[in-house]
Amino acid sequence: MSHEHVHHKETFITKYIFSVDHKMIAKQYLISGLLMGIVGVVMSLFFRMQIAWPEESFEIFKIFLGDNFAPDGVMRNDIYLALVTIHGTIMVFFVLTAGLSGTFSNLLIPLQIGARDMASGFMNMLSYWMFFVSCIIMLSSLFIESGPASAGWTIYPPLSALPQAIPGSGLGMTLWLISMAIFIASSLMGSLNYVVTVINLRTKGMTMTRLPLTVWAFFLTAIIGIVSFPVLFSAALLLIFDRSFGTSFFLSDIFIQGEVLHYQGGSPVLFEHLFWFLGHPEVYIVILPAMGLVSEIIATNSRKPIFGYRAMITSIIAIAFLSTIVWGHHMFVSGMNPFLGSVFTFTTLLIAIPSAVKAFNWITTLWKGNLQMNPAMLFSIGFVSTFITGGLTGIILGDSTLDINVHDTYFVIAHFHLVMGISALYGFFAGVYHWFPKMFGKMMNKNLGYVHFWTTAVCAYGVFFPMHFIGMAGLPRRYYTNSAFPLFDELADVNILITVFAIVGAAFQIAFFWNFFYSIFFGKKAPQNPWKSTTLEWTTPVEHIHGNWPGEIPEVHRWPYDYSKPGHDEDFVMQNVPMKEGEEELHH
C-alpha cells in the first residue's frame, strides 16, 4: 500500500483540484470555509448597521446591494430579512460545519489513527465537490432579482412554502432548498467515510481507548450527522413538494390578500419538528469537533495529561446521545402540550451534566500546568470561557416556563452566538494555529496571533454580552427597525455600541487572514514537531506525501497524553515509543 501512492507524477489538476488525498481535501474545506466566512460576516455587518442606524443611507449599501435592494443606499426591509437568513445559513452550515468537521476530520483522522488515507478517497473528493457546488448555489441566490431566501435560517412555512408570500419566498427559496439538499448529501458522504475510517483503519496497537479525544469527537460528530441530517433532507424535500407540486404537508387553511388557497390538512409545526430534529444536533455537530481540538491543545500546552480521559469520552458519548432528544426546547411557544414541554425541559437540563464534566476537566488540566501561552492555547482558553458563559444562559432557555419570556428576543441570539458561534469559531481558530505547521509546513506569526486573539475576545463579548440585557428588556429579533416602538427607544444606544464592536472585531480578522495567507507562502519553515506533542500526526515528515508515512506505519504503544511522565528525559513521550520495563500505562 505504501509504495503505490508515491511514484506516479501528479498534475496540477489531480493534486490541487480533484485530489483524493485527505490532507489536500482538508485544505480545500478550510479555504472554502474561510471565504464563506467572509461573506457571512460582511452580511452581519450590513444588517447590524441597519439596526443601529435605521433607514440611514450608506454608500457601502449602494455598492454591495445595488439600487434594487438598497435604493439610494437605504436598505429595503425584505432584504434585511434575507441578509439575516443567508448569514445564519452560511455561518451554521458552510462555515462552522464544513470549517470544523470538513477541515479537521479530514486532516486528523487518518494522521492520528495511523492510516494512509480515508477509507474512500474518491467519496471524500466527491463530498468536498458537492459541498463546493452547494456553496455556489447558495451564493448565486444573492444575485437574482427577487432576492435570496428570507424566511430566517430555520425557513419555517408558510413563508418558505408559498412562493407568493414575500419576494424572498420565490426563486431564492428554491435555490436555498436545492443548495441544502446537496450540502446534506455531501455531509452524509463525509460522515460515513469518517466513521468507517475510525472503525476499520486504525494502526496496530491503536485501541479505541488510545485514540486522541479529537478523533473521538470527530467520530461521534459523524454519527450524529448520519442520524439527523436525513431528517432535514426529508423536510427540505417535502417543502419542495409543497412549493412546486401542490401538496400540503406543511400548509393548512391559508388566506393571502383575501384569497382562500386550496391547501388543507398539513401542519407547519410538523416542519418545526423535522427541522429541529436536525437543528439541535447540528449545534453539537458544530461544537463537538471544537471540543476535541481544544482538549488536545489544552493538554499539549499545559504539558500535562488531559484530566479524566475516560470521563471526557463518556461525556462526548452522552452529549451525542442527549443532543438527539432535546429538539423540542426550540418549540415551547408553538402550542406544545405543557407535559411534553416538561419532558424536553428535563432532557435539556440533563445535557448540562456532561457539558459541565468537560468544562471542569479542561479547567483541571490547566490547573498547575506549565502553560505555554501561544495563540492556539489562548483561543482554547477563550473557548472554555465562552462555552461556560454561553452555556449558563442555556439553562434559562431550556426551561419551558422561563423560555417563554425571552423566546425570539435578542437573549436567544446572545446565547447561541456565544455558545455555538463564538465558541466554535474559537475552537476553529485554535485548530488552525495549532495544526497549520502540519497542513502547510510553515509557522504562523505568533505576535499577529496575539493581536488577533485579544481583539477578537474583547469584541466578541462586546457584541454578545449587551444582547442579553436588551433581550431581557424584550427587544425582538429579526426586526428591521425598532423605531416604531417608543418602548425600545432607550435601547437604541446599546444597539449602536454592539454594532461598533462588531465592525471593529470584523476589521481585526484581517490580521488573521493576512497571517494565514502570508505564512502559507513566506512563513518560517516548521520543524517536524513544533509543539512537542505526543500524537501520531507529528511523526510524519513535514513535506506531504500521499500515504502519510514514507515507510512502515508506526505502531502505537501508549495513550496519547503522556506529558511530563516520570522516568523519561523529555516532558512528552510519543505514542509510538515502546513502554519501558515496569512502566504503567496511564488512563485516568
C-alpha positions in Angstrom: 0.0 0.0 0.0 2.8 2.5 0.9 4.5 2.4 -2.4 1.6 2.6 -4.9 0.8 6.1 -3.8 4.2 7.6 -4.0 5.5 7.1 -7.5 3.0 8.4 -10.0 3.5 12.1 -11.0 0.6 14.3 -10.1 -0.6 17.1 -12.4 -1.9 20.5 -11.0 -5.5 19.3 -11.5 -5.1 15.9 -9.8 -3.0 17.5 -6.9 -4.9 20.7 -6.1 -8.4 20.3 -7.6 -9.6 16.8 -7.9 -7.4 15.5 -5.2 -8.2 12.3 -3.3 -5.5 12.9 -0.6 -7.2 13.7 2.7 -4.7 16.4 3.5 -5.4 18.4 0.4 -9.2 17.9 0.8 -8.8 19.3 4.3 -7.1 22.5 2.9 -9.9 22.8 0.3 -12.5 22.7 3.0 -10.6 25.1 5.2 -10.1 27.8 2.5 -13.7 27.4 1.2 -15.0 27.8 4.8 -12.8 30.9 5.3 -14.1 32.5 2.1 -17.7 31.7 3.0 -17.0 33.1 6.5 -16.1 36.5 4.9 -19.4 36.6 3.1 -21.3 35.7 6.3 -19.5 38.3 8.4 -20.0 41.1 5.9 -23.7 40.3 5.8 -23.9 40.6 9.6 -22.2 44.0 9.5 -24.7 45.2 6.9 -27.8 44.3 9.0 -26.1 45.5 12.2 -25.6 48.9 10.5 -29.2 48.9 9.5 -30.4 48.1 13.1 -28.1 50.6 14.7 -28.9 53.5 12.3 -32.3 52.6 11.0 -33.1 53.6 7.4 -30.0 55.7 7.0 -28.4 55.9 3.6 -25.0 54.2 3.3 -22.7 54.4 0.3 -21.5 50.9 1.0 -25.1 49.6 0.7 -25.3 51.2 -2.8 -22.0 49.5 -3.8 -22.8 46.0 -2.5 -26.6 45.8 -2.5 -27.3 47.9 -5.6 -30.4 50.0 -6.4 -32.7 47.1 -6.4 -32.1 46.1 -2.8 -30.9 49.4 -1.3 -32.5 52.3 -3.3 -30.4 55.5 -2.6 -28.3 53.5 -0.2 -31.3 52.8 2.2 -31.7 49.0 2.9 -35.1 47.6 1.9 -36.9 45.8 4.8 -37.3 42.5 3.0 -33.5 42.5 2.1 -32.8 42.9 5.8 -34.6 39.6 6.4 -32.8 38.0 3.5 -29.4 39.0 4.9 -30.3 37.6 8.3 -31.4 34.3 6.7 -28.4 33.8 4.5 -25.9 34.9 7.2 -27.4 32.3 9.6 -27.3 29.6 6.9 -23.8 30.3 5.8 -22.3 30.5 9.3 -24.1 27.4 10.7 -23.7 25.1 7.7 -21.0 26.3 5.4 -18.5 27.8 7.8 -18.8 26.0 11.2 -19.9 22.6 10.0 -17.6 22.4 7.0 -14.8 24.5 8.5 -14.5 22.3 11.6 -15.7 18.9 10.6 -14.7 19.1 6.9 -11.2 20.5 7.7 -10.1 18.8 10.8 -11.8 15.4 10.5 -10.2 15.1 7.1 -6.8 16.3 8.2 -6.5 14.5 11.6 -8.5 11.2 11.4 -6.0 9.3 9.2 -3.0 11.0 10.7 -3.9 10.4 14.3 -5.1 6.8 13.9 -2.2 5.8 11.7 -4.0 5.3 8.4 -2.6 6.0 4.9 -5.8 7.9 3.9 -9.6 7.9 4.3 -11.5 4.6 3.7 -12.7 6.0 0.4 -10.6 8.8 -1.2 -13.0 9.1 -4.1 -16.0 9.6 -1.9 -14.0 12.1 0.1 -13.3 14.1 -3.0 -17.0 13.8 -4.1 -18.2 15.1 -0.7 -16.0 18.2 -1.0 -17.1 19.0 -4.5 -20.8 18.6 -3.6 -20.1 21.0 -0.7 -18.5 23.4 -3.1 -21.5 23.2 -5.5 -23.9 23.9 -2.7 -21.9 27.0 -1.7 -22.0 28.3 -5.3 -25.8 27.7 -5.5 -26.4 29.4 -2.1 -24.2 32.4 -3.2 -25.9 32.6 -6.6 -29.3 33.2 -4.8 -27.9 36.6 -3.8 -27.9 37.8 -7.4 -31.5 37.1 -8.5 -34.0 39.9 -8.9 -36.5 38.8 -6.2 -33.6 38.3 -3.7 -32.4 35.4 -1.7 -34.5 33.3 0.7 -35.8 35.4 3.6 -37.8 33.1 5.9 -35.0 33.0 8.5 -32.3 30.3 8.5 -35.0 28.0 10.0 -37.2 28.5 6.9 -40.5 27.9 8.7 -43.6 27.5 6.5 -45.8 29.1 5.4 -43.3 31.9 4.5 -41.0 29.3 2.9 -43.7 27.1 1.4 -45.7 29.8 -0.5 -43.7 31.2 -3.4 -46.1 34.2 -3.5 -45.8 35.1 0.2 -43.0 37.6 0.1 -40.3 38.4 -2.5 -37.8 36.2 -0.7 -40.2 33.2 -1.0 -39.7 32.9 -4.7 -36.7 31.6 -6.7 -34.3 32.4 -3.8 -36.1 30.0 -1.5 -36.0 27.2 -4.2 -32.2 27.7 -4.6 -31.8 27.6 -0.8 -33.5 24.2 -0.7 -31.5 22.8 -3.6 -28.3 24.0 -2.1 -29.1 22.5 1.3 -30.2 19.2 -0.3 -26.7 18.9 -2.0 -25.0 20.1 1.2 -26.7 17.3 3.2 -25.7 14.7 0.7 -22.1 16.0 1.0 -22.2 15.9 4.8 -23.5 12.3 4.8 -20.8 11.0 2.5 -18.2 12.7 4.6 -19.6 11.4 7.9 -19.9 7.8 6.6 -16.3 8.0 5.5 -15.1 9.2 8.9 -16.9 6.5 10.8 -15.7 3.7 8.6 -12.1 5.0 8.7 -12.0 5.2 12.5 -13.5 1.7 12.9 -11.5 -0.1 10.3 -8.2 1.6 9.6 -6.6 2.1 13.0 -2.9 1.1 13.1 -1.6 -1.8 15.2 -1.9 -1.0 18.9 -4.4 1.9 18.4 -7.3 0.7 20.5 -10.3 2.9 21.0 -9.0 3.9 24.4 -5.8 5.1 22.9 -7.5 7.4 20.4 -6.9 11.1 20.9 -10.0 13.0 22.1 -10.0 14.8 18.8 -10.7 11.5 16.9 -13.4 10.6 19.5 -15.1 13.9 18.9 -15.0 13.7 15.1 -16.2 10.1 15.2 -19.3 10.9 17.4 -20.0 14.1 15.4 -20.1 12.0 12.2 -22.5 9.5 13.9 -24.9 12.4 15.0 -24.7 13.7 11.4 -25.7 10.3 9.9 -28.6 10.1 12.4 -30.0 13.6 12.0 -29.1 15.0 8.6 -31.5 12.7 6.6 -34.4 14.2 8.6 -33.7 17.7 7.4 -33.3 16.2 3.9 -36.8 14.8 4.1 -38.1 18.2 5.4 -36.5 20.0 2.5 -37.9 17.5 0.0 -41.4 17.8 1.4 -41.1 21.6 1.3 -40.1 21.5 -2.4 -43.2 19.3 -3.0 -45.4 21.9 -1.2 -43.8 24.7 -3.2 -43.8 23.2 -6.6 -46.2 20.3 -6.8 -49.3 21.5 -4.9 -49.0 19.1 -1.9 -49.8 20.3 1.6 -47.5 18.6 4.1 -46.9 21.9 5.9 -49.8 24.0 4.9 -53.4 24.3 6.1 -56.3 26.8 5.7 -54.3 29.8 4.3 -55.6 33.1 3.0 -53.5 35.5 1.0 -55.0 39.0 0.5 -58.5 37.6 1.0 -58.0 34.7 -1.5 -58.6 31.3 0.0 -55.8 28.9 -1.0 -56.6 25.2 -1.7 -54.2 23.8 0.9 -55.7 21.8 3.8 -54.6 19.2 6.3 -50.9 20.0 6.7 -49.1 21.4 9.7 -46.3 23.9 9.9 -45.5 22.5 13.4 -44.6 19.2 11.7 -41.9 21.1 9.7 -40.6 22.6 13.0 -40.2 19.1 14.4 -38.4 17.8 11.4 -36.2 20.9 11.2 -35.2 20.9 14.8 -34.6 17.2 14.9 -31.5 18.1 12.8 -31.3 21.7 14.0 -30.4 20.9 17.6 -27.9 18.0 17.0 -26.4 20.5 14.4 -25.3 22.7 17.4 -23.3 19.7 18.7 -22.1 18.7 15.2 -20.5 22.2 15.3 -19.3 22.3 18.9 -18.1 18.7 19.4 -15.1 18.9 16.9 -14.2 22.2 18.6 -14.3 20.4 22.0 -12.0 17.7 20.6 -9.5 20.2 19.2 -9.5 22.2 22.4 -8.9 19.1 24.6 -5.9 18.2 22.5 -4.5 21.7 22.5 -5.0 22.3 26.3 -3.3 19.0 27.2 -0.3 19.8 24.8 0.2 23.3 26.0 -0.3 22.6 29.7 2.4 19.9 29.4 0.0 17.6 31.5 -2.1 14.6 30.7 -5.7 15.5 30.0 -7.7 15.2 33.2 -10.3 12.4 33.2 -9.7 10.9 29.7 -12.4 8.3 30.1 -14.8 10.8 31.7 -14.2 13.0 28.6 -15.1 10.2 26.3 -18.2 9.2 28.3 -19.3 12.9 28.3 -18.9 13.1 24.5 -21.0 10.0 24.1 -23.6 11.3 26.5 -23.8 14.7 24.7 -24.1 12.9 21.3 -27.0 10.8 22.6 -28.8 13.5 24.5 -28.5 16.0 21.6 -31.0 13.9 19.6 -33.7 14.0 22.2 -33.9 17.7 23.1 -35.1 19.3 19.9 -38.5 20.4 21.4 -36.9 23.1 23.5 -36.9 25.3 20.4 -40.7 24.9 20.2 -42.0 25.8 23.7 -44.1 28.6 22.2 -45.6 26.5 19.3 -48.6 25.4 21.3 -46.8 22.3 22.6 -48.6 20.3 25.4 -47.1 21.5 28.7 -46.4 18.0 29.8 -44.3 17.4 26.6 -42.6 20.7 27.3 -41.6 19.5 30.8 -40.1 16.3 29.2 -38.0 18.4 26.9 -37.0 20.7 29.7 -35.8 17.6 31.7 -33.7 16.2 28.8 -32.3 19.7 28.0 -31.2 20.3 31.6 -29.7 16.8 31.7 -27.2 17.8 28.9 -25.7 20.3 31.2 -24.1 17.5 33.2 -21.7 16.1 30.5 -21.0 19.7 29.4 -20.0 20.6 32.9 -17.8 17.5 33.2 -15.9 18.7 30.1 -15.6 22.2 31.4 -14.3 21.0 34.8 -11.8 18.7 33.2 -10.4 21.4 31.0 -10.0 23.7 34.0 -8.4 20.9 36.0 -6.0 20.2 33.1 -5.0 23.8 33.1 -4.6 23.9 36.9 -0.9 24.0 38.0 0.2 23.1 34.4 3.3 24.5 32.8 1.2 26.7 30.4 2.5 27.6 27.0 0.5 30.7 26.1 0.7 30.5 22.3 -2.3 31.7 20.1 -3.8 28.2 19.9 -3.8 27.9 23.7 -5.3 31.4 24.1 -8.1 30.6 21.8 -8.7 27.2 23.6 -8.9 29.0 27.0 -11.2 31.6 25.3 -13.4 28.6 24.1 -13.7 27.3 27.7 -14.7 30.9 28.8 -17.4 31.4 26.1 -18.7 27.9 26.4 -19.4 28.4 30.1 -20.8 31.9 29.8 -22.9 31.0 26.8 -24.0 27.7 28.4 -25.3 29.3 31.6 -28.0 31.2 29.6 -28.9 27.9 28.0 -30.3 26.7 31.4 -32.8 29.6 31.2 -33.8 28.9 27.6 -34.0 25.2 28.2 -36.7 25.7 30.9 -40.1 25.9 29.3 -41.5 28.4 31.9 -38.5 30.8 31.7 -38.0 30.5 27.9 -41.5 31.8 27.1 -40.5 35.3 28.4 -37.4 35.6 26.3 -38.2 33.5 23.3 -37.5 35.2 20.0 -35.7 38.1 21.7 -32.0 39.1 21.5 -31.4 37.0 24.6 -31.6 33.9 22.4 -29.2 35.4 19.9 -26.8 36.2 22.7 -27.0 32.7 24.0 -26.4 30.7 20.8 -23.9 33.0 19.3 -21.7 32.7 22.4 -22.1 29.0 23.0 -22.1 27.9 19.4 -20.9 30.7 17.1 -18.1 32.2 19.1 -17.0 29.0 21.0 -17.0 27.0 17.7 -15.0 29.8 16.0 -12.5 29.9 18.9 -12.1 26.1 18.5 -11.6 26.6 14.8 -9.0 29.3 15.2 -7.2 27.3 17.9 -7.1 24.3 15.5 -5.8 26.4 12.6 -3.0 27.9 14.7 -2.1 24.5 16.2 -2.2 22.4 13.0 -1.1 25.0 10.5 2.5 23.6 10.6 1.1 20.2 9.8 -1.0 21.5 6.9 1.3 23.8 5.2 4.8 23.0 6.6 5.2 26.7 7.8 4.7 28.5 11.1 2.2 31.3 11.6 3.3 34.6 13.1 2.8 34.5 16.9 2.5 38.2 17.5 -0.2 38.6 14.9 -1.9 35.7 16.6 -1.9 37.5 19.9 -3.3 40.7 18.3 -6.0 38.5 16.6 -7.0 36.8 19.9 -7.2 39.8 22.2 -9.2 42.0 19.8 -11.5 39.1 18.9 -12.1 38.2 22.6 -12.9 41.8 23.6 -15.1 42.5 20.6 -17.0 39.1 20.8 -18.0 39.8 24.4 -18.7 43.5 23.4 -21.1 42.3 20.8 -23.0 39.5 22.5 -22.9 40.4 26.2 -25.1 43.5 25.9 -27.6 41.5 23.8 -28.6 39.5 26.9 -29.8 42.8 28.5 -31.7 44.1 25.5 -33.2 40.6 25.2 -34.4 40.6 28.8 -35.9 44.1 28.1 -38.0 42.4 25.4 -36.3 43.6 22.2 -37.5 41.1 19.5 -35.0 39.7 17.0 -35.2 40.0 13.2 -36.9 43.3 13.3 -35.7 45.7 10.6 -36.1 48.7 12.9 -37.5 49.2 16.4 -38.2 52.9 15.9 -42.0 52.2 15.7 -41.9 51.1 19.4 -41.3 54.0 21.8 -40.8 51.3 24.4 -37.4 50.4 22.9 -36.1 53.9 22.3 -33.7 53.7 25.3 -32.1 50.6 23.8 -31.1 52.3 20.6 -27.7 53.3 22.0 -26.9 49.8 23.1 -27.5 48.6 19.5 -25.1 51.3 18.3 -22.5 50.1 20.8 -22.9 46.4 19.7 -22.5 47.4 16.0 -19.3 49.4 16.7 -17.9 46.3 18.5 -18.9 44.2 15.6 -17.3 46.4 13.0 -14.0 46.7 15.0 -14.0 42.9 15.6 -14.5 42.1 12.0 -11.8 44.6 10.9 -9.3 42.8 13.1 -10.0 39.5 11.4 -7.9 40.9 8.6 -4.8 40.3 10.9 -5.7 36.6 10.9 -6.3 36.4 7.1 -3.0 38.2 6.4 -1.2 36.0 8.8 -2.8 32.9 7.3 -2.2 33.5 3.6 1.2 35.3 4.1 2.5 32.3 6.2 1.5 29.8 3.6 3.9 31.3 1.2 6.5 33.2 3.3 6.2 31.7 6.8 9.2 30.2 8.7 9.7 26.6 7.9 8.1 24.4 10.5 10.1 21.7 12.5 8.6 18.2 12.5 7.0 18.5 16.0 6.8 22.3 16.8 4.6 21.9 19.9 6.4 18.8 21.3 3.2 16.9 21.0 2.7 13.1 21.5 0.2 12.1 18.8 1.0 10.3 15.6 0.5 13.1 13.1 3.8 14.7 14.3 5.7 11.5 13.3 5.0 12.2 9.6 7.5 14.2 7.5 6.9 17.9 7.1 6.8 17.6 3.3 3.4 16.0 2.5 3.4 12.6 0.7 0.3 10.7 -0.4 0.2 7.9 2.1 1.4 10.0 5.1 4.4 7.8 6.2 7.3 7.0 3.8 7.9 3.5 5.2 6.0 1.4 7.7 3.1 2.9 9.6 4.2 3.4 13.2 2.8 1.0 15.9 1.1 2.5 18.9 2.2 1.5 22.5 0.6 4.0 24.7 -2.3 6.5 25.2 -2.0 10.0 23.6 -1.4 12.1 26.7 2.0 11.0 28.1 3.1 14.6 29.1 5.5 15.1 32.0 5.6 11.4 32.8 8.2 10.5 35.4 11.2 8.3 34.3 11.6 10.0 30.9 14.2 12.5 29.7 11.7 14.8 27.8 8.4 16.1 29.1 6.5 14.2 26.4 6.5 10.7 25.1 5.3 10.0 21.6 2.6 7.3 21.1 4.9 5.1 19.0 7.6 4.9 21.7 7.5 1.4 23.3 6.8 1.1 27.0 9.8 0.7 29.3 10.0 -2.3 31.6 7.9 -1.7 34.7 6.2 1.4 33.2 2.5 1.6 33.6 0.0 2.9 31.1 -1.9 5.9 32.5 -5.7 6.1 31.8 -7.4 8.3 34.3 
